[in-house]
Amino acid sequence: MDRELTVRYDNDVVFVIDQYYTSGADISYARVVGQEKFFGKLFSTSYDDSKVIMRIDYGHKIFTPQKIREPDVIRRDRPFAGWHYTGLWFDNYPSKNASNQYGVRLGMVGPSSGIGNFQLWWHDVASITAPKGWELEIQDEFVINLNYLRTQRVPIAKSFDLVSETQLTAGNGSTRAYQQLIMRLGELNPLDNSGYNRSRLSKNIPELGKIDQFLEEGFFFYGLRAEYINHNIFIEGSRIGKASPHEEQAEKFMITHVWGGVYSSHYTTFKVLFYRMSPEVVGGNVHRYISLELGFRF
């Protein structure tokens, strides 16, 4: 099982709202990179040289104000914005309870992304009242973001642990940093073989008759994230290009609660996550959305 295809979908519809980060989807393909390959040598660690995972993803995100049918721009608490993106990621594992992720994400923000036309088309197909304001969305810009994520697990008991996540993002689209603490309860695998961080892939061939104690895992979790935002193009517009017709001031600090469940077998991983975010925009409201993820290994 050294390759994986994962699909993720986010939406706030289950909370009977259509606002802020209202929808997003991506698909990713991952595989284990051999130790003899260039990227395998570049990202390998002394703990598990054969376990470097390369991932490519593609997706989109849609951002709207709270009142998507408000014709008066002065009364909209956030700009319309959308982007298409693709990314390249590499994960390594310095120990069984630690991982590093390095990545770059490229994308197009603005009318050229086609997100505005897509949402208008979807609302028409689904017979939903069309949003008003996409003509004033954040202007076109090609975005490059660099990312680093450090994940560290602290086992407490057989069925309980703590996971720390530290992420740094820098670029012309988003510059931010967060610290998150996750509490997990259930059947738990170490971080180098967990559906939690998509690390179930391996080139190792199971021994005949030997039962893998980490074959399945299933657990619930709760996390609390503190985040500092230096810049957010989807709210504040460009730092290097021309001003957008509608921009707002982004909050500098945010708190996010996340809870959900994960089930992972040898072949598949399924996740359901619920997010509650403090206001992203000065004068805005809290936001909730759900995320569903399904991965297949082969």
C-alpha positions as CSV (number, residue, x, y, z in Angstrom):
1,M,0.0,0.0,0.0
2,D,2.5,2.7,-1.2
3,R,0.0,4.9,-3.0
4,E,-3.1,6.8,-1.9
5,L,-5.9,8.8,-3.5
6,T,-7.8,11.2,-1.1
7,V,-10.9,13.3,-1.6
8,R,-11.9,16.1,0.8
9,Y,-15.0,18.3,0.8
10,D,-15.8,21.2,3.1
11,N,-19.2,23.0,3.5
12,D,-21.2,25.0,6.0
13,V,-24.6,23.8,4.7
14,V,-25.1,21.5,7.6
15,F,-25.3,24.6,9.8
16,V,-28.0,26.1,7.5
17,I,-25.7,28.9,6.5
18,D,-23.9,30.0,3.4
19,Q,-21.1,32.5,4.3
20,Y,-17.4,33.2,4.9
21,Y,-15.4,30.0,4.0
22,T,-18.5,28.4,2.6
23,S,-17.2,25.6,0.4
24,G,-14.1,23.9,-0.7
25,A,-12.9,20.6,-2.3
26,D,-9.6,19.0,-3.2
27,I,-8.2,15.7,-4.4
28,S,-4.7,14.5,-3.7
29,Y,-2.5,11.7,-4.9
30,A,0.3,10.5,-2.6
31,R,3.0,7.8,-2.8
32,V,6.0,6.7,-0.9
33,V,9.3,8.0,-2.5
34,G,12.1,5.4,-2.6
35,Q,15.3,6.0,-0.7
36,E,17.3,6.0,-3.9
37,K,15.3,8.8,-5.5
38,F,16.3,12.4,-5.3
39,F,13.4,13.5,-3.0
40,G,13.8,10.4,-1.0
41,K,17.4,11.3,-0.2
42,L,16.6,15.0,0.3
43,F,13.8,14.4,2.9
44,S,14.8,11.1,4.5
45,T,15.6,10.8,8.2
46,S,17.7,8.5,10.2
47,Y,14.6,6.9,11.8
48,D,12.8,5.7,8.6
49,D,14.7,6.3,5.4
50,S,12.1,4.6,3.3
51,K,9.2,6.6,4.6
52,V,9.1,9.8,2.6
53,I,5.7,10.6,1.3
54,M,5.2,12.9,-1.7
55,R,1.7,14.3,-2.2
56,I,0.2,16.4,-5.1
57,D,-3.1,18.1,-4.6
58,Y,-5.6,20.2,-6.6
59,G,-8.7,22.0,-5.4
60,H,-10.7,25.2,-4.9
61,K,-12.1,27.3,-2.1
62,I,-15.0,29.8,-2.0
63,F,-15.3,32.8,0.3
64,T,-18.4,35.0,0.6
65,P,-19.8,37.6,3.0
66,Q,-22.4,36.7,5.5
67,K,-25.2,38.2,3.5
68,I,-24.6,36.8,0.0
69,R,-27.7,38.5,-1.5
70,E,-27.0,41.9,0.0
71,P,-26.9,44.4,-3.0
72,D,-25.2,47.2,-0.9
73,V,-21.5,46.6,-0.7
74,I,-21.2,48.8,2.4
75,R,-23.3,46.3,4.3
76,R,-21.2,43.2,3.3
77,D,-18.8,42.2,6.0
78,R,-16.4,40.4,3.8
79,P,-15.3,40.5,0.1
80,F,-16.2,37.7,-2.3
81,A,-13.1,35.7,-3.1
82,G,-12.2,32.4,-4.7
83,W,-9.2,30.5,-5.8
84,H,-8.0,27.4,-7.6
85,Y,-4.8,25.9,-6.4
86,T,-2.4,23.0,-6.7
87,G,0.3,21.9,-4.2
88,L,3.4,19.7,-3.7
89,W,4.1,18.3,-0.3
90,F,6.7,16.1,1.3
91,D,6.4,14.3,4.7
92,N,9.1,12.6,6.7
93,Y,9.2,11.0,10.1
94,P,12.1,11.6,12.5
95,S,10.6,9.2,15.0
96,K,7.4,7.1,15.2
97,N,5.7,9.9,17.1
98,A,6.8,12.9,15.1
99,S,6.5,14.1,11.5
100,N,7.5,17.1,9.4
101,Q,5.6,18.3,6.3
102,Y,7.1,20.7,3.8
103,G,5.0,22.2,1.0
104,V,4.4,24.8,-1.6
105,R,0.9,25.8,-2.9
106,L,0.3,27.7,-6.1
107,G,-3.0,29.1,-7.2
108,M,-5.0,31.8,-8.9
109,V,-7.1,34.2,-6.9
110,G,-9.7,36.5,-8.5
111,P,-12.1,36.4,-11.5
112,S,-9.6,34.4,-13.6
113,S,-10.0,31.5,-11.1
114,G,-13.6,31.0,-12.3
115,I,-14.9,30.4,-8.8
116,G,-17.5,33.2,-9.0
117,N,-19.0,31.8,-12.2
118,F,-18.9,28.3,-10.7
119,Q,-20.9,29.4,-7.6
120,L,-23.4,31.3,-9.8
121,W,-23.9,28.3,-12.0
122,W,-24.3,25.9,-9.1
123,H,-26.9,28.2,-7.4
124,D,-28.8,28.3,-10.7
125,V,-28.7,24.5,-11.2
126,A,-29.8,23.9,-7.5
127,S,-32.5,26.6,-7.7
128,I,-30.8,28.6,-5.0
129,T,-31.1,32.4,-5.0
130,A,-28.0,33.8,-6.7
131,P,-25.4,35.6,-4.7
132,K,-24.9,39.3,-5.5
133,G,-21.4,40.8,-5.5
134,W,-19.1,38.6,-7.4
135,E,-18.3,41.5,-9.8
136,L,-16.5,43.1,-6.8
137,E,-14.5,40.1,-5.8
138,I,-10.8,40.2,-4.8
139,Q,-8.7,41.0,-7.9
140,D,-6.6,38.6,-9.9
141,E,-3.3,37.5,-8.4
142,F,-1.1,34.5,-8.8
143,V,-0.4,33.2,-5.3
144,I,2.6,31.3,-3.9
145,N,2.5,30.1,-0.3
146,L,5.3,28.1,1.4
147,N,4.2,25.8,4.3
148,Y,5.9,23.9,7.1
149,L,4.0,21.7,9.6
150,R,5.6,20.0,12.6
151,T,3.5,17.3,14.4
152,Q,4.5,15.7,17.7
153,R,2.7,13.0,19.6
154,V,2.8,12.5,23.4
155,P,1.4,9.1,24.4
156,I,-0.5,9.3,27.8
157,A,-2.2,5.9,27.9
158,K,-3.0,3.0,25.6
159,S,-6.1,4.7,24.3
160,F,-5.3,8.4,25.0
161,D,-2.7,10.8,23.7
162,L,-1.9,14.4,22.9
163,V,-0.8,15.7,19.5
164,S,0.9,19.1,19.1
165,E,0.8,20.8,15.7
166,T,2.9,23.9,14.8
167,Q,2.4,25.4,11.3
168,L,4.0,28.3,9.5
169,T,2.7,29.7,6.2
170,A,4.4,32.5,4.2
171,G,3.6,34.0,0.8
172,N,1.7,36.7,-1.0
173,G,-1.6,34.8,-0.4
174,S,-1.4,34.1,3.3
175,T,1.2,34.7,6.0
176,R,0.3,33.1,9.4
177,A,1.3,30.8,12.1
178,Y,-0.6,28.6,14.5
179,Q,-0.2,26.2,17.4
180,Q,-2.8,23.5,17.9
181,L,-3.2,20.8,20.7
182,I,-5.2,17.7,19.9
183,M,-6.6,15.2,22.4
184,R,-7.3,11.7,20.9
185,L,-9.3,8.9,22.5
186,G,-9.6,5.4,21.0
187,E,-7.5,2.9,19.1
188,L,-4.4,4.9,18.3
189,N,-1.5,4.4,15.9
190,P,1.8,6.3,16.1
191,L,2.2,9.2,13.8
192,D,4.3,7.4,11.3
193,N,1.4,5.0,10.6
194,S,-1.8,6.9,11.2
195,G,-4.8,8.0,9.2
196,Y,-4.8,11.2,11.2
197,N,-2.0,12.6,9.2
198,R,-2.2,10.4,6.1
199,S,0.8,8.4,6.9
200,R,-0.5,4.8,6.5
201,L,1.5,4.4,3.2
202,S,4.4,2.0,3.3
203,K,6.7,-0.1,1.0
204,N,7.1,-2.7,3.6
205,I,5.6,-6.1,2.7
206,P,3.7,-7.8,5.6
207,E,5.1,-11.1,6.8
208,L,2.8,-14.1,6.2
209,G,0.9,-15.1,9.3
210,K,2.0,-12.0,11.2
211,I,-0.8,-9.8,12.5
212,D,-0.1,-6.1,12.3
213,Q,-1.2,-4.5,15.6
214,F,-1.7,-1.2,13.8
215,L,-3.9,-2.6,11.0
216,E,-6.9,-0.7,12.1
217,E,-7.4,2.5,14.1
218,G,-10.5,4.4,15.2
219,F,-10.7,7.4,17.5
220,F,-12.4,10.6,18.4
221,F,-10.6,13.8,19.0
222,Y,-10.9,17.4,20.1
223,G,-8.4,20.2,19.3
224,L,-7.9,23.9,20.1
225,R,-5.9,26.1,17.8
226,A,-4.5,29.6,18.4
227,E,-3.5,31.4,15.3
228,Y,-1.7,34.7,14.3
229,I,-2.6,36.2,10.9
230,N,-0.2,38.7,9.3
231,H,-2.0,38.8,6.0
232,N,-5.0,37.2,4.3
233,I,-5.5,38.0,0.6
234,F,-9.1,36.7,0.7
235,I,-10.1,39.5,3.0
236,E,-7.5,42.3,2.7
237,G,-6.6,41.9,-1.0
238,S,-3.2,42.1,-2.5
239,R,0.0,43.4,-0.8
240,I,1.8,43.7,-4.1
241,G,-0.8,44.4,-6.7
242,K,-3.6,46.9,-7.2
243,A,-6.4,47.3,-4.7
244,S,-9.6,45.3,-5.0
245,P,-13.0,47.1,-5.2
246,H,-14.0,45.6,-1.8
247,E,-11.5,44.9,1.0
248,E,-11.9,44.5,4.7
249,Q,-9.6,44.3,7.8
250,A,-8.7,40.8,8.9
251,E,-8.5,39.8,12.6
252,K,-4.9,39.3,13.7
253,F,-5.7,36.5,16.2
254,M,-8.1,33.6,15.9
255,I,-9.2,30.7,18.0
256,T,-10.5,27.5,16.3
257,H,-12.1,24.5,17.9
258,V,-12.1,21.3,15.9
259,W,-13.6,17.9,16.8
260,G,-14.4,14.7,15.0
261,G,-13.6,11.1,14.3
262,V,-11.2,9.0,12.2
263,Y,-11.5,5.4,11.1
264,S,-8.6,3.8,9.2
265,S,-8.0,0.3,7.9
266,H,-5.2,-1.1,5.8
267,Y,-7.0,0.1,2.7
268,T,-9.1,3.2,3.5
269,T,-9.3,6.2,5.8
270,F,-12.5,8.1,6.6
271,K,-12.6,11.4,8.6
272,V,-15.4,13.7,9.7
273,L,-14.3,17.0,11.3
274,F,-16.4,19.9,12.7
275,Y,-14.8,23.4,12.9
276,R,-15.8,26.5,14.9
277,M,-13.7,29.5,14.0
278,S,-13.7,32.9,15.8
279,P,-14.3,35.9,13.5
280,E,-11.8,36.2,10.6
281,V,-13.0,39.7,9.8
282,V,-13.1,42.7,12.2
283,G,-16.7,43.1,13.0
284,G,-17.6,39.6,11.7
285,N,-19.1,36.6,13.4
286,V,-18.0,33.1,14.3
287,H,-18.2,30.5,11.6
288,R,-18.8,26.7,11.5
289,Y,-18.3,24.2,8.8
290,I,-17.9,20.4,8.4
291,S,-15.2,18.6,6.5
292,L,-15.4,15.1,5.1
293,E,-12.4,13.1,3.9
294,L,-12.0,9.7,2.2
295,G,-8.8,8.1,1.3
296,F,-8.1,4.8,-0.7
297,R,-4.7,3.1,-0.6
298,F,-3.4,0.7,-3.3
